[in-house]
Amino acid sequence: MMKRFLVVLLLLVVGVVALGYHRGWFQFSTEHTDQKSNITITIDEDKIRKDSEKAKEKVQEAGQTVKESIGSGK
């Protein structure tokens, strides 16, 4: 049971990271010098906030459409 939960949690994290990378929320860059490699992760908080607001608006619009459909007897 616990193993299944951890697998689901891992899949959710991978999904969020993949979505975030695709939407431009995260950027990864590397730098190599002599014997060192540096990996930098940049998080665009403004982009995340804007996308979150858009998603909220779409959910509210969908909810309103469902309410109207139920109210009109469709």
Buried (B, 14 or more C-beta within 10 A) or exposed (E): EEEEEEEEEEEEEEEEEEEBEEEEBBEEEEEEEEEEEEEEEEEBEEBBEEBEEEEEEEEEEEEEEEEEEEEEEE
